[in-house]
Amino acid sequence: MSGTRAAANLGTPVLCFDTCSILDILRDITRTSTVAQEQEAALQIVSAMERKSMLGGIIADQVHTEFLDNVDRVSAETVVALKKFRQQVNRIDALVGVFGQAIQTDLRHLDGHVGRCRSVVDRWLAAATILPGGRDIISRAFSRMTAARTPARKGRDSMKDCVVIETYLETASDLRAAGLTAKIVFVSSNTRDYAGETGSTLRPDLAGEFATLNMEYAPNLAAARHFLGL
């Protein structure tokens, strides 16, 4: 692949990302699981990718397709969540006002939040290289799924996830063969399928494959930033 050859020639660290990790930038910020550290990491990562000389970003074609299929829904969910949050704050302000402390909390800083997040994601996609799939990848993904190897699980259709990981394993192999010695990190917040009970460490079968290629697994963007040394 010309893209992997170019990445190897640059000699920079490489980040491979799953759909959920990109969509996390747009998700409902009223969730307690959403923290500023993650969003700060997203900004630092995209800035590094845009400079090219600092970080190479690659996206499996399957990830790109899944992102386009889900981005509008996730954005809409965040809009609804923020609307509910505003209503909740207004209700509380009214209750406090009953006891003589009338005030209206200024929430104007929330205006345009989803649009600002979307612009970061758009920058992310523009800075990254999309990797096309192929027959060999589909074949290996099917074999991985039928054997229930991570991220596949018995009794579940994991073909899309298997296509994603096979794409990145092939790319990492090509990069190493082309002479890249810098770090290669795969980030996915889908810890249930990739990390299991630990929530941070890869399942043993995939961990062995990653070790062979000297790849790292990051369960979130903050961890990815750490592994990449940004």
Residue pairs with C-beta under 8 A, 6 or more apart in sequence:
1 131
1 171
1 174
3 58
3 129
3 131
4 58
4 131
4 171
4 174
4 175
4 178
5 174
5 178
7 14
7 56
7 58
7 129
7 175
7 180
8 174
8 175
8 178
8 179
8 180
9 178
10 52
10 53
10 56
11 180
11 181
11 182
12 52
12 53
12 54
12 55
12 56
12 182
13 54
13 55
13 56
13 182
13 183
13 184
13 185
13 228
13 229
14 55
14 56
14 57
14 58
14 172
14 175
14 180
14 182
14 183
14 184
14 185
15 45
15 49
15 55
15 56
15 57
15 58
15 185
15 186
15 187
15 224
15 228
16 58
16 59
16 60
16 168
16 171
16 172
16 184
16 185
16 186
16 187
17 57
17 59
17 63
17 128
17 186
17 187
17 188
17 224
18 63
18 164
18 186
18 187
18 188
18 189
18 190
19 63
19 66
19 67
19 70
19 164
20 188
20 189
20 190
21 187
21 188
21 189
21 220
21 221
21 224
22 63
22 67
22 121
22 124
22 125
23 67
23 70
23 71
23 74
24 34
24 38
24 42
24 189
24 220
24 221
25 39
25 42
25 117
25 120
25 121
25 124
25 221
26 71
26 74
26 75
26 78
26 114
26 117
26 118
26 121
27 34
27 74
27 77
27 78
28 34
28 77
28 78
28 81
28 82
29 78
29 81
29 82
29 113
30 81
30 82
30 84
30 85
31 81
37 222
38 220
38 221
38 222
40 222
41 220
41 221
41 222
41 224
41 225
41 230
42 120
42 124
42 221
43 120
44 225
44 230
45 55
45 57
45 124
45 221
45 224
45 225
45 228
45 230
46 120
46 123
46 124
46 127
48 54
48 55
48 228
48 230
49 55
49 56
49 57
49 124
49 127
49 128
50 123
50 127
52 127
54 230
55 228
55 230
56 129
57 124
57 127
57 128
57 129
58 128
58 129
58 130
58 131
58 168
58 171
59 125
59 128
59 129
59 130
59 131
60 130
60 131
60 133
60 163
60 164
60 167
60 168
61 130
61 131
61 132
61 133
61 167
62 133
62 160
62 163
62 164
62 167
63 164
64 125
64 130
66 160
67 125
71 118
71 121
75 114
75 117
75 118
78 113
78 114
78 117
79 114
82 110
82 113
82 114
85 110
86 107
86 110
89 105
89 107
90 104
90 105
93 103
93 104
93 105
96 102
96 103
97 103
131 167
131 171
133 163
133 167
136 170
137 163
137 166
137 167
137 170
138 163
140 162
140 166
141 159
141 162
141 163
141 165
141 166
142 159
142 162
144 152
144 162
144 165
144 166
145 152
145 157
145 158
145 159
145 162
146 152
148 154
149 205
149 206
150 165
150 193
150 194
150 202
150 203
150 205
150 206
151 158
151 161
151 162
151 165
151 190
151 193
151 194
151 206
152 158
152 161
152 162
153 193
158 193
161 190
161 193
165 186
165 206
168 186
169 209
169 213
172 184
172 213
172 215
173 213
175 184
176 213
176 214
183 214
183 216
183 227
183 228
183 229
184 213
184 214
184 215
184 216
185 215
185 216
185 217
185 218
185 224
185 227
185 228
186 210
186 215
186 216
186 217
186 218
187 217
187 218
187 219
187 220
187 221
187 223
187 224
188 194
188 217
188 218
188 219
189 219
189 220
191 199
191 200
191 219
194 202
194 203
194 206
194 217
194 219
195 201
195 202
195 203
195 217
195 219
196 203
199 219
200 219
200 223
201 207
201 217
202 210
202 217
206 217
207 217
210 216
210 217
216 227
218 224
218 226
218 227
